[in-house]
Amino acid sequence: MSASAGPCRRRERGFTLLEILVALVVFGLLMVGLAQGVRGGLALWHAETRRLDRIAELDATERLLRTLFSSIPSPLAARFAGGNAAASGLEGGAARVAFVGMMPTGLGTSRRAHMILERQGGRLVLVWTPARHEVLAGPPPQPTETVLLRGVRRLDLAYWGAPLPNRPPAWQRQWKGPLLPQLIRVRLAFAKGDPRRWPDLIVAPQF
């Protein structure tokens, strides 16, 4: 066998230590890049999920309030239904409104209920009890408290209408009586640093 075959056999024995180190470094960089890519993708996915949850929560609350305010029966409708016209009115302030309307049951139906919308300790809360025509012999039903939104810093309500028959309509901070306002406006402000935004919700009750 010739002497020239020796170097060829040495090269065929495998990789050198330097080549192995270079391969390990490249492999490590690839793994680091892959891990950072996965971590970044998961972070973006979680952020998008939280954003969609916030939007869905605001949209559900807006649709519920629109349904409730638009279902307040007018005094005339209450008379035709055989109910009490005075009990069908609305009593509202700047941070709290009480009214009688139709509460969705979640089963495609609704029932009449006494409702109060207010802010309690940073929460937008709807407190309601069933409104019955008959007089109950036992104790009245306990009110149900439903939290609509959390992190609410301010609830601002206003009512468009004429406070007196001879006065022009305008936005009012208070409303009381059997007659309904022409419009109800709901403004919300969230806690500092909260990215949620609530555009003014304006609803026209039934007439």
Protein Blocks (a to p, Z undefined) as FASTA:
>chain_A
ZZklmmmmmmmnoccfklmmmmmmmmmmmmmmmmmmmmmmmmmmmmmmmmmmmmmmmmmm
mmmmmmmmmmpccfklmmmnopafklmmccddfkbccddddddehlopacddddddddee
hiacdddddddfbdcfbdcdddddddfbghiabdcddddddfbfkbccdddfbdcdjbdc
fbdcddddddehiabdcddddddddZZ
